[in-house]
Amino acid sequence: MTRRPTLLAAITLTAAAALSLSACGNDDSSGKNDKIAGADTSKEPSASPTPSTSTASNRPKITLPSDLTLDFEDTKTGDAVKDAVLSDNAERMRAVDAAITGTDPKGEAVGYYNTGKALDAALSWIAEFNDAGATMTGSARYYDRQVTLNGKTSAGLTFCADESKGFSKDKKTGKVSKTPVTKNSYVFYNTRLDKNPDGVWQTSQIISTRGAAQCQP
């Protein structure tokens, strides 16, 4: 069964960690490969997500603000199962950004497309933006998306992200914190997805490596 976070801001994070926000949502369940990501799984949420009654037939509608664009490449492989994995991964990334930017303030889509460690990491990342009074703007491009099926209900997915045009923005002032383009503007993701009983490919593990050589232009 899918899970839905009830209190996105229930995770306690330090102000120093919140100030490390960079580019578009780069959450990381490992807490080791990307210090900028700010997803520390050693910190447990103070409020556990509750089960969701959503099914594949009533997926949550995800919208993003007009000043934020996510582009996903390699969406069609010719294999229906792999295409479904890619589609649900894209919705997962969109869901996290929707929660950060306020178009999904309750984070229902976050709980729908994430589970386990990946859900904890997503909630931590969202909470950092909330604590910093920040949102995001600009664009991000996801490319070189490669799916490996591990049986009927498990898959691995690796992909790169170009976050060179994605920035954090102060919610109150609207000031955009533009940063120069460096090798760290490019991120490598290594994820695991598991198909739940409702037929949704939920991300269960996610590790990100900022500045990865294989993602450089």
MOGI-V846101 format. One line per field, one symbol per residue. psi: psi as a letter, one per 20 degrees, with the letter a starting at -180 (. if undefined). burial: b if it has 24 or more other ideal C-beta (glycine too) atoms within 12 Angstrom, else e. A space follows every 10 residues. Layout:
psi=???
burial=???
This chain:
psi=qrqpphnhji ppqqhghhij ppbromqoih jginhhhjoo iioqqioqqq qqjqrhilqq ppqqqhjppp pprlipiiph ghhhghghgg hgghgghhhg ijimhikghg hhjqrchhgg gghggghggg hikqaqrbqq pprloppopm ahjqqqpqrq pojijpqqpp hghjppnpqq pahiippppo qpqpprhijp npphqppqop jphiiq.
burial=ebbbbebbbb bebeeebbeb bbbbbbbbbb bebbebbbbb beeebeeebe ebebeeeebb ebebeeebeb bbebeeeeee bbebbbbbbb bbbbbbbbbb bbbbebbbbb bbbbbbbbbb bbbbbbbbbb bbebbbbbbb bbbbbbbebe eeeebbbbbb bbbbbbbbbe eeeeeebeee eeebbbbbbb bbbbbbebeb bbbbbbbbbb bbeebee
